[in-house]
């Protein structure tokens, strides 16, 4: 599902215009992003938790040149699904 399709679904189910739904979705995405940038978790009970995890540095191989390279440590966003979401997905 693309963002435009999600906006249309939110508008239909919530009785909003597509403009209002798009603004609301963009606001939620921005709020989650800013919270993660600050190093905090975002927990939506029943849906899941967004958090930042540390990925360790590692050695890898460049597939084009076959030369070893160092991949630096970095922080990555992660999502862990909540029980209600897991159960809803597992029904089918």
N, C-alpha and C positions, 0 to 999 in steps of 0.2 A: 504494500500500500504506500503510495506516495503522499507527501504532505498535503497536496491539493485534495486528494481523495479523503484524507483524514479530516481536513477542514470541512469538506462537504458533509461528512458523516456527523461531525460535531454539530454543525448547523442544523441538520435535519433532526437529530435526536434531541437537541436542546432547545429547538425553536428559536435559534438565532439566525441572523443574516450571516452570509459567508464572511463578510468583512469583520463582524464581531467575533466570529469563531476563529478567524485567522489571527486577530489581535490577541485573543485569549491564549491560543496555543503558542504564539510567539512569546508572550509574556511568561508563560510557564517554562518554556525551553530556556529563555534568558535567565530566569531566576535559578533554575537548576544548574545551569552553566556557571553562573557567578558564585553560587554556593560551593560548587566543586573546585573552582579556581581558588577559593579561600581555604581549601583543605577540609571542608566539612562534609558530612554525609547528608543525604536527603532520603528520608524514610517515608514511604507512602504505605501505610498499614494495609495489608491484603494484596497490594500490587507489587511492591518490591523496594529495594534500596539501591540508590546510586551512590558510589563512593570513588575515591581516588586510591589506586594501589601503586606501589613501587615495583618497577620491573628492574631486576638486577642487570648489570653489564654482562655481556657474554661475547664469546668468540664465535664467529660464523664464517661462511665462505661466500664470496661474491660469485654468483652463478655465471656471470658473463666472463670473468677472467680466471675463475677458480683460485683466486688468491685469498688468503685468510684476512679477515677484517675484524676490528673491534667494534662492537655495537655498544654505545654508551648506555648507562643506566638512565631510566626516565620514569616519569609518572604517567599513568594511563587511567582513563575513566573505566569503571566497571559497573555492572548491574547484576544484582542477585534477585531473582524472582521470589515473590512472597508465596505463601501457601495457597491463598485463594486463586492467584493467577496460575500456579502450577496445576491446581485441581481443575480449573476451567479449561486449560489447554489439553489436559489428559482425558477429558470426557469423550473426545472424538476418536 
